[in-house]
Amino acid sequence: MESHQVRKLQIGCGANLLDDWLNTDVNPTPRIIFLDATRRLPFANSTFNYVFCEHMIEHIEYQKAAQFVREVYRILRPGGKFRAAIPDLRFVIELYGEVKNDARQEYISWMFNQLHDFDVELDSVVINYLMRGFTPAHKFIYDFKTLKMLLVKNGFSDIISYGPGESDDEQLKGVEGHGRMVPRKFNDMETLVVECTKPELVT
């Protein structure tokens, strides 16, 4: 990493190994460095140009997520960017109700087929699973305004929402891997991607 002019850190990478990134996870392998995102990050201030995490923040309590965001801000260089992909609370809420478009009904049917403990296809079952059913469980689901509030409170600016794989920054295009684990059309529906910037130093 010391030899890289552009330093990029991925936190909670799972199986999504990115070239030219330092890939880290709580479950290390020979190619993945151990990192616990709920603790102080083991890097000096202003180390990285980019930090990225995908479907990770929702698995830790809100207070721990706030601590994590502060740590990301600390280790980013001024002008550096943080990109986070998360399940979108707005999408989850919109699954509930009598009237659904075809895409949402297809998503509910697909999700229901992943479950084995229920014999009736209900939107409420799928919503409960999305909220708490994963291992490790989801602890807090964000929408854009909630995540934006957390980021602004901890110093970030220029907060923008994108679709998975999309960015105005070439370094951040196509970094998501969750769409290889679930059908891409469903990943695009359920995932909110947010980018933000650590402001440049004011002189």
Secondary structure as a PSIPRED ss2 file (coil, helix, strand):
# PSIPRED VFORMAT (PSIPRED V4.0)

   1 M C   1.000  0.000  0.000
   2 E C   1.000  0.000  0.000
   3 S C   1.000  0.000  0.000
   4 H C   1.000  0.000  0.000
   5 Q C   1.000  0.000  0.000
   6 V C   1.000  0.000  0.000
   7 R C   1.000  0.000  0.000
   8 K E   0.000  0.000  1.000
   9 L E   0.000  0.000  1.000
  10 Q E   0.000  0.000  1.000
  11 I E   0.000  0.000  1.000
  12 G C   1.000  0.000  0.000
  13 C C   1.000  0.000  0.000
  14 G C   1.000  0.000  0.000
  15 A C   1.000  0.000  0.000
  16 N C   1.000  0.000  0.000
  17 L C   1.000  0.000  0.000
  18 L C   1.000  0.000  0.000
  19 D C   1.000  0.000  0.000
  20 D C   1.000  0.000  0.000
  21 W C   1.000  0.000  0.000
  22 L E   0.000  0.000  1.000
  23 N E   0.000  0.000  1.000
  24 T E   0.000  0.000  1.000
  25 D E   0.000  0.000  1.000
  26 V C   1.000  0.000  0.000
  27 N C   1.000  0.000  0.000
  28 P C   1.000  0.000  0.000
  29 T E   0.000  0.000  1.000
  30 P C   1.000  0.000  0.000
  31 R C   1.000  0.000  0.000
  32 I E   0.000  0.000  1.000
  33 I E   0.000  0.000  1.000
  34 F E   0.000  0.000  1.000
  35 L C   1.000  0.000  0.000
  36 D C   1.000  0.000  0.000
  37 A C   1.000  0.000  0.000
  38 T C   1.000  0.000  0.000
  39 R C   1.000  0.000  0.000
  40 R C   1.000  0.000  0.000
  41 L C   1.000  0.000  0.000
  42 P C   1.000  0.000  0.000
  43 F C   1.000  0.000  0.000
  44 A C   1.000  0.000  0.000
  45 N C   1.000  0.000  0.000
  46 S C   1.000  0.000  0.000
  47 T C   1.000  0.000  0.000
  48 F E   0.000  0.000  1.000
  49 N E   0.000  0.000  1.000
  50 Y E   0.000  0.000  1.000
  51 V E   0.000  0.000  1.000
  52 F E   0.000  0.000  1.000
  53 C E   0.000  0.000  1.000
  54 E E   0.000  0.000  1.000
  55 H C   1.000  0.000  0.000
  56 M C   1.000  0.000  0.000
  57 I H   0.000  1.000  0.000
  58 E H   0.000  1.000  0.000
  59 H H   0.000  1.000  0.000
  60 I C   1.000  0.000  0.000
  61 E C   1.000  0.000  0.000
  62 Y H   0.000  1.000  0.000
  63 Q H   0.000  1.000  0.000
  64 K H   0.000  1.000  0.000
  65 A H   0.000  1.000  0.000
  66 A H   0.000  1.000  0.000
  67 Q H   0.000  1.000  0.000
  68 F H   0.000  1.000  0.000
  69 V H   0.000  1.000  0.000
  70 R H   0.000  1.000  0.000
  71 E H   0.000  1.000  0.000
  72 V H   0.000  1.000  0.000
  73 Y H   0.000  1.000  0.000
  74 R H   0.000  1.000  0.000
  75 I H   0.000  1.000  0.000
  76 L E   0.000  0.000  1.000
  77 R E   0.000  0.000  1.000
  78 P E   0.000  0.000  1.000
  79 G E   0.000  0.000  1.000
  80 G E   0.000  0.000  1.000
  81 K E   0.000  0.000  1.000
  82 F E   0.000  0.000  1.000
  83 R E   0.000  0.000  1.000
  84 A E   0.000  0.000  1.000
  85 A E   0.000  0.000  1.000
  86 I E   0.000  0.000  1.000
  87 P E   0.000  0.000  1.000
  88 D E   0.000  0.000  1.000
  89 L H   0.000  1.000  0.000
  90 R H   0.000  1.000  0.000
  91 F H   0.000  1.000  0.000
  92 V H   0.000  1.000  0.000
  93 I H   0.000  1.000  0.000
  94 E H   0.000  1.000  0.000
  95 L C   1.000  0.000  0.000
  96 Y C   1.000  0.000  0.000
  97 G C   1.000  0.000  0.000
  98 E C   1.000  0.000  0.000
  99 V C   1.000  0.000  0.000
 100 K C   1.000  0.000  0.000
 101 N C   1.000  0.000  0.000
 102 D H   0.000  1.000  0.000
 103 A H   0.000  1.000  0.000
 104 R H   0.000  1.000  0.000
 105 Q H   0.000  1.000  0.000
 106 E H   0.000  1.000  0.000
 107 Y H   0.000  1.000  0.000
 108 I H   0.000  1.000  0.000
 109 S H   0.000  1.000  0.000
 110 W H   0.000  1.000  0.000
 111 M H   0.000  1.000  0.000
 112 F H   0.000  1.000  0.000
 113 N H   0.000  1.000  0.000
 114 Q H   0.000  1.000  0.000
 115 L C   1.000  0.000  0.000
 116 H C   1.000  0.000  0.000
 117 D C   1.000  0.000  0.000
 118 F C   1.000  0.000  0.000
 119 D C   1.000  0.000  0.000
 120 V C   1.000  0.000  0.000
 121 E C   1.000  0.000  0.000
 122 L C   1.000  0.000  0.000
 123 D H   0.000  1.000  0.000
 124 S H   0.000  1.000  0.000
 125 V H   0.000  1.000  0.000
 126 V H   0.000  1.000  0.000
 127 I H   0.000  1.000  0.000
 128 N H   0.000  1.000  0.000
 129 Y H   0.000  1.000  0.000
 130 L H   0.000  1.000  0.000
 131 M H   0.000  1.000  0.000
 132 R H   0.000  1.000  0.000
 133 G C   1.000  0.000  0.000
 134 F C   1.000  0.000  0.000
 135 T C   1.000  0.000  0.000
 136 P C   1.000  0.000  0.000
 137 A C   1.000  0.000  0.000
 138 H C   1.000  0.000  0.000
 139 K C   1.000  0.000  0.000
 140 F C   1.000  0.000  0.000
 141 I C   1.000  0.000  0.000
 142 Y E   0.000  0.000  1.000
 143 D C   1.000  0.000  0.000
 144 F H   0.000  1.000  0.000
 145 K H   0.000  1.000  0.000
 146 T H   0.000  1.000  0.000
 147 L H   0.000  1.000  0.000
 148 K H   0.000  1.000  0.000
 149 M H   0.000  1.000  0.000
 150 L H   0.000  1.000  0.000
 151 L H   0.000  1.000  0.000
 152 V H   0.000  1.000  0.000
 153 K H   0.000  1.000  0.000
 154 N C   1.000  0.000  0.000
 155 G C   1.000  0.000  0.000
 156 F C   1.000  0.000  0.000
 157 S E   0.000  0.000  1.000
 158 D E   0.000  0.000  1.000
 159 I E   0.000  0.000  1.000
 160 I E   0.000  0.000  1.000
 161 S E   0.000  0.000  1.000
 162 Y E   0.000  0.000  1.000
 163 G C   1.000  0.000  0.000
 164 P C   1.000  0.000  0.000
 165 G C   1.000  0.000  0.000
 166 E C   1.000  0.000  0.000
 167 S C   1.000  0.000  0.000
 168 D C   1.000  0.000  0.000
 169 D C   1.000  0.000  0.000
 170 E H   0.000  1.000  0.000
 171 Q H   0.000  1.000  0.000
 172 L H   0.000  1.000  0.000
 173 K C   1.000  0.000  0.000
 174 G C   1.000  0.000  0.000
 175 V C   1.000  0.000  0.000
 176 E C   1.000  0.000  0.000
 177 G C   1.000  0.000  0.000
 178 H H   0.000  1.000  0.000
 179 G H   0.000  1.000  0.000
 180 R H   0.000  1.000  0.000
 181 M C   1.000  0.000  0.000
 182 V C   1.000  0.000  0.000
 183 P C   1.000  0.000  0.000
 184 R H   0.000  1.000  0.000
 185 K H   0.000  1.000  0.000
 186 F H   0.000  1.000  0.000
 187 N H   0.000  1.000  0.000
 188 D H   0.000  1.000  0.000
 189 M H   0.000  1.000  0.000
 190 E H   0.000  1.000  0.000
 191 T E   0.000  0.000  1.000
 192 L E   0.000  0.000  1.000
 193 V E   0.000  0.000  1.000
 194 V E   0.000  0.000  1.000
 195 E E   0.000  0.000  1.000
 196 C E   0.000  0.000  1.000
 197 T E   0.000  0.000  1.000
 198 K C   1.000  0.000  0.000
 199 P C   1.000  0.000  0.000
 200 E C   1.000  0.000  0.000
 201 L C   1.000  0.000  0.000
 202 V C   1.000  0.000  0.000
 203 T C   1.000  0.000  0.000
